[in-house]
Each structure stands twice: as C-alpha cells, then as structure tokens.
Amino acid sequence: MQWLAEICVNRPVFATVIVLFLTVIGGFSFFTLGVDRFPKIDLPTVSVQTTNQGAAPEQIESEVTDIIEGAVNTVPGIDEMRSTSSQGRSNVTLTFNLEKDPDQAYQEIQQKLSGVLNRLPETADPPVVRKSDPDSQPVLIYAISAPRSVVELTDLVQNQVQERIENAEGVGEVQIFGGRQREIKIYINPDRLRAFNLSITEVSNAIRTQNTESPGGSINEGAKTTNLRTLSKITDINEFNELVITTRNNFPVKIKDVGRVVDAGVEPTTAASLDGVPSVSLAIRKQSGSNTVR
C-alpha cells in the first residue's frame, strides 16, 4: 500500500515530466522537419522507354511495344498499364497498387525484360527502366527571348543566367530547351572535290590537324622551367577558308577552293517560344529533399 501511495503522490510530477518531454521533442521536430511545396512521394510507377531510330510508329508498336507489354504484363500488382508508340520511340508506363514496393516492381520488370531482349530488333537500343521520381520534375521554368538569333541568345543565357542559377542553394540541375550551340559548318562541293582529285577524308584531316592546340614541351633555363604549347586554334571564321588541304602542281588547294564556310548553329532538337517569338527556356530541378519555395 505504501508504493501505491507514492505513485499517487508523484503522479503530478510524472505527468509534468511527460508533458515536458513531448514539448521538447515537438519543438526539436518543428525546426528540423523538412518543408516542401511538393513533398516527395515514392509512387509505385515505373516506365520502360525503348528507342529505335528511324522506325515508323506502326513498326515500333508491333516490334517493340507489343513485345514489352506482353513481358511486363505478368508482373503482379499492376493497376494500370499505358503505352505510346511514336517515331523511333516506345514508352510503356506501369502503375502498381499502393501496397507494391517500387523497388521490388523495378527489379521484377528488369527480370521480365531480360527474357525478351533477343526478340527486339537488332537496331533498337536496350530498354531503359525508370522509377517515378517527383524530384526529377522541374519546379520552375524561365522563358527568355530577345531581338537576336537563337545562337547568340543561347550563349548569353548559358553565361549570364544558367551559371548563376546553378550556384543557387538547393538547385540540382538547370536544363536548357530551345537553345542552339554555335557550330561552324563547312559545305564541300563534290564536283570541285573531284576536280582536284581529293577525298572528304583529306579535307577532314586537314581541318583536324590545322585547328588544334597541343603541348610543345618545356624549356629548362637553370632553375626555371617554362612550359610551351602550340597555339593554332582558329579564332576567325575566315581563317577556315585559308586552310591548305594539299598541294597540286605546286599550287595549294584551300578550303575555299572546294567549298564554303558558314557560321551557324547545331541542328535543333528542341524548340521554345514566348508570345510567338523563338526563345530559350530554362527548366530548374531542385536537389532531392530541398525546399521548393525557398
């Protein structure tokens, strides 16, 4: 009876200790708990992407998509399966029940695909399996336009905007859409090439060997050592025209004799526009676990 009386007497103290303990834990969790506008949710969704460059959508569907669907359809726990077949690309998306472990679903799909790889076209790339990751989606997109060429705008955005955003805290990746890198294109006239009895390989080798920067060794001057390098990189587009390919009858054959040089951009693979004007877009992805709003 004495120990029962002691518990009854100390009950207020015990309750106070419990409340203080919960208060401390709650306060600590409040300041350390992650906050995000789009909390990361590990959804049981897996996609299978396969590319076969040059194949028509009908060929992609019959030779790639149908085979992959038949293989992964036997994975247990599938709630929905969707597929698209486009020019040179197949995409199969599988959504599983919420009870399904995404990692287990990923491994089971990999095992099923390994058994049908030999049935896919030889020209097709191996299927790529990806789990759904909300953090991989852009949290912010900028569209930048200016009264100048897309090549100049791309260079401006990369040097003045992209680098600064990448240095911001919490930014994981900044991807450019609609941009075009500068590219010097040399168009060769086959008739002129044939007239000088030259091959395209000779032209390529001449450009490669005369537009390079290589180490030149070092010079020892007592206790001092000076490193040398060969500066032969072309800085002016007009200098490409003066590159000598070979010599015919003591006459130098230059690039301008068999073709022309154009200062342009790489072939575009993506396009972006703002109010109908060609622009460059920046898609910003955050680091995993960082606060989107911040």
C-alpha positions in Angstrom: 0.0 0.0 0.0 2.9 2.3 0.6 4.2 2.1 -3.0 0.7 2.7 -4.3 0.5 5.9 -2.2 3.9 7.1 -3.5 2.7 6.7 -7.1 -0.5 8.6 -6.3 1.6 11.4 -4.7 4.1 11.6 -7.6 1.5 11.4 -10.3 1.5 15.2 -11.0 5.3 15.2 -11.2 5.3 12.2 -13.6 2.7 13.9 -15.8 4.7 17.1 -15.8 7.8 15.2 -17.0 5.9 13.5 -19.8 4.5 16.9 -21.0 7.9 18.5 -20.9 9.4 15.6 -22.8 6.8 15.8 -25.5 7.2 19.6 -25.7 11.0 19.3 -26.2 10.6 16.6 -28.9 7.9 18.6 -30.6 10.0 21.8 -30.6 13.0 19.9 -32.0 10.9 18.3 -34.7 9.4 21.6 -35.7 12.8 23.2 -36.5 14.2 20.0 -38.2 11.2 18.7 -40.1 11.5 19.1 -43.9 9.2 21.5 -45.6 8.4 21.5 -49.3 5.6 22.7 -51.6 5.7 19.3 -53.4 6.7 16.7 -50.8 8.5 13.7 -52.3 6.1 10.7 -52.6 7.6 7.3 -53.7 4.8 6.4 -56.1 4.8 2.8 -57.4 5.1 3.9 -61.1 7.7 2.5 -63.5 8.3 3.4 -67.1 10.1 1.5 -69.8 11.5 3.5 -72.7 13.0 2.0 -75.9 14.3 3.8 -78.9 14.8 2.5 -82.4 15.9 5.4 -84.6 14.2 5.7 -88.0 11.4 3.2 -87.2 7.8 4.2 -88.0 5.2 4.3 -85.2 3.5 1.2 -86.6 6.8 -0.7 -86.6 7.6 0.5 -83.1 4.2 -0.8 -81.9 4.4 -4.2 -83.4 8.1 -5.0 -83.0 8.8 -3.2 -79.6 5.8 -2.0 -77.6 3.7 -5.2 -78.0 6.6 -7.4 -77.0 7.4 -5.3 -73.9 3.8 -5.2 -72.9 3.5 -9.0 -73.1 6.6 -9.4 -71.0 5.8 -7.0 -68.2 2.1 -7.7 -68.1 2.8 -10.8 -65.9 4.3 -8.7 -63.1 2.0 -9.0 -60.1 0.3 -5.9 -58.6 -0.3 -3.9 -61.8 -3.2 -1.4 -61.5 -2.8 0.2 -64.9 -0.6 -0.1 -68.0 -0.3 2.6 -70.7 1.8 2.7 -73.8 2.7 5.1 -76.6 4.4 4.4 -79.9 5.9 7.3 -81.8 8.6 7.8 -84.4 11.6 5.8 -83.2 10.4 5.6 -79.6 8.3 3.3 -77.4 7.1 4.1 -73.9 5.3 1.8 -71.5 4.2 3.1 -68.2 3.0 0.8 -65.4 1.2 2.0 -62.3 1.0 -0.5 -59.4 -1.1 -0.8 -56.3 -0.1 1.4 -53.4 0.9 -1.6 -51.4 3.5 -2.5 -54.1 7.1 -1.7 -53.2 8.5 0.4 -56.1 12.0 -1.2 -55.7 10.6 -4.6 -56.0 8.5 -3.7 -59.0 11.6 -2.2 -60.7 13.5 -5.4 -60.2 10.7 -7.6 -61.4 10.3 -5.6 -64.6 14.1 -5.8 -65.2 13.9 -9.6 -64.9 11.0 -9.8 -67.3 12.7 -7.6 -69.9 15.9 -9.7 -69.8 14.0 -12.6 -71.3 12.7 -10.7 -74.3 15.8 -8.7 -75.3 16.6 -11.2 -78.1 13.1 -10.6 -79.6 13.6 -6.9 -80.1 15.1 -5.5 -83.4 18.8 -5.5 -83.6 18.8 -1.8 -84.3 16.9 -1.0 -81.2 18.6 0.3 -78.1 18.2 -1.7 -74.8 15.1 -0.7 -72.9 15.6 1.8 -70.1 13.6 1.3 -66.9 12.9 4.3 -64.7 11.0 4.7 -61.4 8.8 7.7 -60.9 10.7 10.5 -59.1 8.8 13.7 -58.3 12.1 15.5 -57.6 13.1 15.0 -61.3 10.3 17.3 -62.5 11.2 21.0 -62.9 9.9 23.2 -60.1 10.4 26.4 -62.1 10.7 27.3 -65.8 12.1 30.5 -67.3 11.5 31.6 -70.9 13.9 34.2 -72.2 13.5 35.9 -75.6 15.5 38.8 -77.2 15.7 40.5 -80.6 18.7 38.4 -81.7 19.5 35.0 -83.1 18.9 31.9 -81.1 22.6 31.0 -81.2 23.5 34.4 -79.6 20.7 34.1 -77.1 21.8 30.6 -76.1 25.3 31.8 -75.5 24.0 34.8 -73.4 21.7 32.6 -71.3 24.4 30.0 -70.6 27.0 32.5 -69.5 24.8 35.1 -67.8 21.8 33.2 -66.4 22.3 29.5 -66.2 25.6 29.6 -64.3 24.1 32.0 -61.6 21.0 29.8 -61.1 23.1 26.7 -60.8 25.0 28.3 -58.0 21.8 29.0 -56.0 21.3 26.9 -52.9 19.0 23.9 -53.4 19.3 23.9 -57.2 20.2 20.4 -58.6 20.2 20.9 -62.3 19.3 23.6 -64.9 18.4 22.2 -68.3 18.1 24.3 -71.5 15.3 23.8 -74.1 15.2 25.5 -77.4 18.9 26.5 -77.4 21.4 26.1 -80.2 25.1 25.9 -79.8 27.3 27.8 -82.2 28.7 25.5 -84.9 31.0 26.2 -87.9 29.7 24.3 -90.9 31.9 23.6 -93.9 29.9 22.6 -97.1 32.0 20.8 -99.7 31.2 20.9 -103.4 31.6 17.3 -104.7 32.3 18.5 -108.2 35.2 20.7 -107.0 36.5 18.0 -104.8 36.5 15.6 -107.8 38.2 18.1 -110.0 41.2 18.3 -107.5 41.1 14.5 -107.1 40.6 14.9 -103.3 38.5 12.8 -100.8 36.4 14.1 -98.0 38.8 12.3 -95.6 41.6 14.5 -96.7 39.6 17.6 -96.1 38.6 16.4 -92.6 42.2 15.5 -91.7 43.4 18.9 -92.9 40.9 20.7 -90.7 41.6 18.5 -87.7 45.4 18.9 -87.9 45.5 22.6 -88.5 42.8 23.6 -86.0 44.3 22.2 -82.8 46.2 23.2 -79.6 48.8 20.8 -78.4 51.6 20.8 -75.8 55.0 22.0 -77.1 57.2 20.6 -74.3 59.2 22.7 -71.9 62.4 24.7 -71.8 64.8 24.5 -68.8 66.6 27.7 -68.0 68.7 26.9 -65.0 66.3 26.7 -62.0 63.4 27.9 -64.1 61.2 25.7 -66.3 58.9 27.2 -69.0 56.1 25.2 -70.5 55.3 25.6 -74.1 52.2 25.0 -76.2 51.3 25.3 -79.8 48.5 27.9 -80.4 46.9 27.0 -83.7 43.2 27.2 -82.8 41.3 29.2 -85.4 39.6 32.2 -83.8 38.2 33.9 -87.0 35.8 32.0 -89.3 37.5 33.4 -92.4 40.7 31.6 -91.4 38.9 28.3 -92.3 38.8 29.3 -95.9 42.6 29.6 -96.0 43.4 26.2 -94.6 45.5 24.2 -97.0 44.2 20.7 -97.8 47.1 19.6 -100.1 49.3 20.8 -103.0 48.6 20.1 -106.6 51.3 21.1 -109.2 52.9 23.4 -106.6 49.5 25.0 -106.1 48.0 25.0 -102.6 44.4 23.7 -102.6 42.5 25.5 -99.8 39.1 25.0 -98.3 37.6 27.9 -100.2 38.6 26.2 -103.4 36.4 23.2 -102.8 33.6 24.5 -100.5 32.3 27.3 -98.3 32.2 28.0 -94.6 29.1 29.1 -92.7 28.9 30.4 -89.1 25.6 28.8 -87.9 24.2 26.6 -85.1 23.8 22.9 -84.5 20.7 21.2 -85.8 17.9 22.0 -83.3 16.4 19.1 -81.3 14.1 21.2 -79.1 12.2 24.4 -79.7 10.7 27.0 -77.4 8.8 30.2 -78.0 7.5 33.1 -75.9 4.5 35.1 -77.4 5.3 33.6 -80.8 9.0 34.7 -80.6 11.7 32.0 -80.6 13.2 31.8 -77.1 15.3 29.8 -74.8 13.8 28.1 -71.8 15.5 27.1 -68.6 14.0 24.2 -66.6 15.2 24.2 -63.0 15.3 21.0 -60.9 15.9 21.1 -57.2 18.1 18.9 -55.1 16.4 16.0 -53.5 14.9 17.0 -50.2 15.4 20.7 -50.6 12.6 23.2 -50.1 10.9 24.2 -53.4 9.6 27.5 -52.1 12.9 28.6 -50.6 
